[in-house]
Amino acid sequence: MNSQSGMAIKAEGLTRKFGNFVAVDSIDLNVPKATIYGFLGPNGCGKSTTIRMLCGLLSVSAGRAEVLGLDVSKSAEQLRTRIGYMTQKFSLYEDLTTEENLQFMGQVYSLGAGKLRRRISQLLDTYSLFKLKDRRAGSMSGGQRQRLALAAATLHEPDLLFLDEPTSAVDPENRREFWEKLFDLCDQGTSILVSTHYMDEAERCHRLAILESGQLRAEGEPLVLMEQMGAHVIELEAENLRVLKTRLLDIDKIKSAAQQGLRLRVLVDRSIENPVTYIQQALGSSLTCNVVHPSLEDVFVTVTNGERQ
């Protein structure tokens, strides 16, 4: 891959085995530069393992991957100066202050004293950490630790940033602010790969890969994935929703039924031309049914062939 390819990451048949267990199963990836690319999937689907291979922290069992034009298997050390990695679990030193953690990371990346001072000052301001610069990381809230971890991961101004479920321990307000910072970084030219199991975060990504059991089930822009999903989405209002859900799941072309408040959200196979009539005839009643726009959760249920809920 060369710099004109427009790809920050290119992987072909990327595979990782642990003994007989296949954690990542022949994944192909094309991640454009200066975009936010998401991995969506449940715990154990291969998100973290894939990220660790792309960072050069875990050897590849089969296939190949190029990151920023470098072959990961051959140039892992060279690559590490050009990427940032924010792990799922807070990995900085809890006994050090905010400023001390950033100073330590600057030394790890061999930043000169003058540049390090400038970068720390910039990051304390950017991530609203100035008032916390003398506070030990161990006494911070989840949102404060998240901001510190992102500051540390971007201290050396990496071309590519890997974020492994970075918002799993923070509240919705901090999650929203965190994503605003990611878009700021992206606007400045940083490529970002972020893994998540939150559907609302996945919808924020420019492009998205849905993973399950180590396999790539779907890939594309979130809106396109929603438009092209293989099911109709019906919202149904009635009494005794729990009983009705059980009846629906016995119907052949019903892919999923899940209660949302006072309604059931039902996925009907795309092969059914008139899903409202199909449901009403199958149940033998004229229930209130409406076709609604699909969500990313609907896409996920459809492409992963998950259990009917």
DAVEN-V842259 format. One record per residue. N is the residue number from 1. RES is the residue in one small letter. PHI is phi as a letter, one per 20 degrees, with the letter a starting at -180 (none if undefined). PSI is psi as a letter, one per 30 degrees, with the letter a starting at -180 (* if undefined). D_CENTER is the distance of its C-alpha to the mean C-alpha in Angstrom with 2 decimals. Layout:
n:res:phi:psi:d_center
N:RES:PHI:PSI:D_CENTER
N:RES:PHI:PSI:D_CENTER
//
This chain:
n:res:phi:psi:d_center
1:m:none:k:24.19
2:n:d:l:25.89
3:s:f:f:24.97
4:q:e:f:25.99
5:s:f:f:23.51
6:g:m:g:20.89
7:m:d:k:18.21
8:a:e:e:16.44
9:i:c:k:15.37
10:k:c:j:17.38
11:a:c:k:17.33
12:e:c:j:19.84
13:g:m:h:20.23
14:l:f:k:18.07
15:t:c:k:19.12
16:r:c:k:19.34
17:k:d:k:21.95
18:f:d:j:23.15
19:g:m:b:26.68
20:n:e:f:26.71
21:f:e:k:23.16
22:v:e:j:20.72
23:a:e:e:17.28
24:v:c:k:15.91
25:d:d:j:18.11
26:s:l:i:18.99
27:i:e:k:15.76
28:d:d:k:16.43
29:l:c:k:14.14
30:n:c:j:15.19
31:v:d:j:13.08
32:p:f:l:15.36
33:k:f:l:16.49
34:a:l:h:16.00
35:t:c:l:12.93
36:i:d:j:9.32
37:y:d:k:7.48
38:g:d:k:3.99
39:f:d:k:3.80
40:l:d:k:4.68
41:g:r:l:7.63
42:p:f:l:10.18
43:n:g:k:11.47
44:g:n:g:13.38
45:c:e:f:11.77
46:g:o:g:11.61
47:k:f:e:8.18
48:s:f:e:10.12
49:t:f:e:13.17
50:t:f:e:11.93
51:i:f:e:10.80
52:r:f:e:14.19
53:m:f:e:16.03
54:l:f:f:14.81
55:c:e:f:15.91
56:g:n:g:19.19
57:l:e:f:19.07
58:l:c:k:19.41
59:s:f:l:21.81
60:v:e:k:21.11
61:s:f:e:23.16
62:a:b:l:23.44
63:g:n:a:22.36
64:r:b:l:21.62
65:a:b:k:19.09
66:e:d:k:19.94
67:v:c:k:18.02
68:l:l:h:19.77
69:g:n:g:22.63
70:l:d:k:23.18
71:d:f:j:23.40
72:v:g:e:21.22
73:s:f:f:23.89
74:k:d:f:26.66
75:s:c:h:25.42
76:a:f:e:23.04
77:e:f:e:25.25
78:q:f:e:25.53
79:l:f:e:21.81
80:r:f:f:21.14
81:t:f:f:23.06
82:r:d:f:20.83
83:i:c:l:17.33
84:g:d:k:15.83
85:y:c:j:13.80
86:m:d:j:12.67
87:t:f:l:12.57
88:q:f:e:11.40
89:k:e:k:15.11
90:f:g:k:17.20
91:s:d:g:19.06
92:l:e:l:21.64
93:y:e:j:25.24
94:e:f:f:26.03
95:d:e:f:29.72
96:l:e:l:29.28
97:t:f:l:29.10
98:t:g:e:26.46
99:e:f:e:28.75
100:e:f:e:29.64
101:n:f:e:26.08
102:l:f:e:25.56
103:q:f:e:28.97
104:f:f:e:28.21
105:m:f:e:25.00
106:g:f:e:27.10
107:q:f:e:29.65
108:v:g:e:27.17
109:y:e:g:26.28
110:s:l:h:30.02
111:l:f:k:29.93
112:g:f:l:33.46
113:a:g:e:34.83
114:g:f:e:35.17
115:k:f:e:31.73
116:l:f:e:30.18
117:r:f:e:32.13
118:r:f:e:31.03
119:r:f:e:27.33
120:i:f:e:27.50
121:s:f:e:29.40
122:q:f:e:26.91
123:l:f:e:23.89
124:l:f:e:25.86
125:d:f:e:26.50
126:t:g:e:23.10
127:y:d:g:21.29
128:s:l:h:24.32
129:l:d:g:25.22
130:f:g:e:28.84
131:k:f:f:30.32
132:l:d:g:28.36
133:k:f:f:29.35
134:d:d:g:31.93
135:r:e:k:30.02
136:r:f:k:28.91
137:a:f:e:25.22
138:g:f:f:26.14
139:s:d:g:27.52
140:m:e:l:24.58
141:s:f:l:22.45
142:g:f:e:18.76
143:g:f:e:18.06
144:q:f:e:20.61
145:r:f:e:19.24
146:q:f:e:15.78
147:r:f:e:17.66
148:l:f:e:19.78
149:a:f:e:17.05
150:l:f:e:15.54
151:a:f:e:19.18
152:a:f:e:19.88
153:a:f:f:17.01
154:t:d:g:18.30
155:l:g:e:21.96
156:h:e:g:22.95
157:e:l:i:21.35
158:p:f:l:19.10
159:d:f:f:18.50
160:l:c:k:14.97
161:l:d:k:12.55
162:f:d:k:10.09
163:l:c:j:8.12
164:d:d:j:7.48
165:e:l:h:6.58
166:p:f:f:8.95
167:t:d:g:10.00
168:s:f:f:10.89
169:a:c:g:14.54
170:v:c:l:15.23
171:d:e:l:16.79
172:p:g:e:15.75
173:e:f:e:17.91
174:n:f:e:16.47
175:r:f:e:12.86
176:r:f:e:14.24
177:e:f:e:16.21
178:f:g:e:13.47
179:w:f:e:11.65
180:e:f:e:15.16
181:k:f:e:15.53
182:l:f:e:12.53
183:f:f:e:14.26
184:d:f:e:17.47
185:l:f:e:16.39
186:c:f:e:15.23
187:d:f:f:18.59
188:q:e:f:20.35
189:g:o:g:19.15
190:t:f:k:16.35
191:s:e:k:13.72
192:i:c:k:10.18
193:l:d:k:7.39
194:v:c:k:4.39
195:s:d:k:2.65
196:t:b:l:3.27
197:h:d:g:6.41
198:y:e:k:7.62
199:m:f:e:8.81
200:d:f:e:10.12
201:e:f:e:7.15
202:a:g:e:5.79
203:e:f:f:9.47
204:r:f:f:9.59
205:c:f:l:8.06
206:h:f:e:11.10
207:r:c:l:10.04
208:l:b:k:7.68
209:a:d:k:8.24
210:i:e:k:8.81
211:l:d:k:9.92
212:e:b:k:12.78
213:s:l:h:15.45
214:g:m:g:14.51
215:q:d:k:14.89
216:l:e:j:13.20
217:r:e:e:14.20
218:a:a:l:13.39
219:e:b:k:12.29
220:g:q:a:13.10
221:e:f:k:13.01
222:p:g:e:11.90
223:l:f:e:15.56
224:v:f:e:17.00
225:l:f:e:15.16
226:m:f:e:16.56
227:e:f:f:19.92
228:q:d:g:20.27
229:m:f:l:19.31
230:g:e:h:22.22
231:a:b:l:23.33
232:h:e:k:25.12
233:v:d:k:23.91
234:i:c:k:26.86
235:e:d:k:27.34
236:l:c:k:30.45
237:e:d:k:32.69
238:a:a:l:35.31
239:e:e:l:36.84
240:n:l:h:36.04
241:l:f:e:32.42
242:r:f:e:31.90
243:v:f:e:34.86
244:l:f:e:33.81
245:k:g:e:30.34
246:t:f:e:32.12
247:r:f:e:34.38
248:l:f:e:31.63
249:l:f:f:29.82
250:d:e:f:33.16
251:i:e:k:33.18
252:d:g:e:32.45
253:k:e:g:30.16
254:i:e:j:28.06
255:k:e:e:24.55
256:s:a:l:23.39
257:a:b:k:24.86
258:a:c:k:23.27
259:q:e:k:25.04
260:q:c:j:23.80
261:g:m:b:26.55
262:l:e:g:29.77
263:r:c:l:28.34
264:l:d:k:27.05
265:r:d:j:24.20
266:v:d:k:25.27
267:l:d:k:23.83
268:v:d:k:26.78
269:d:g:k:26.82
270:r:f:f:27.10
271:s:f:f:30.46
272:i:e:j:32.03
273:e:f:e:33.60
274:n:c:i:34.26
275:p:f:e:31.82
276:v:f:e:33.56
277:t:f:e:36.93
278:y:g:e:35.53
279:i:f:e:34.30
280:q:f:e:37.52
281:q:f:e:39.73
282:a:f:e:37.94
283:l:e:f:38.30
284:g:m:h:41.76
285:s:b:l:41.22
286:s:e:i:40.42
287:l:f:l:37.39
288:t:f:j:35.61
289:c:c:k:32.72
290:n:c:k:30.68
291:v:f:k:28.30
292:v:c:l:25.18
293:h:f:k:22.20
294:p:f:l:19.26
295:s:d:l:15.97
296:l:f:f:12.52
297:e:f:e:13.40
298:d:f:e:16.53
299:v:f:e:14.90
300:f:f:e:12.92
301:v:f:e:16.29
302:t:f:e:18.17
303:v:f:f:16.47
304:t:e:f:16.00
305:n:l:h:19.57
306:g:f:l:18.64
307:e:f:k:21.54
308:r:f:k:23.38
309:q:e:*:22.84
//
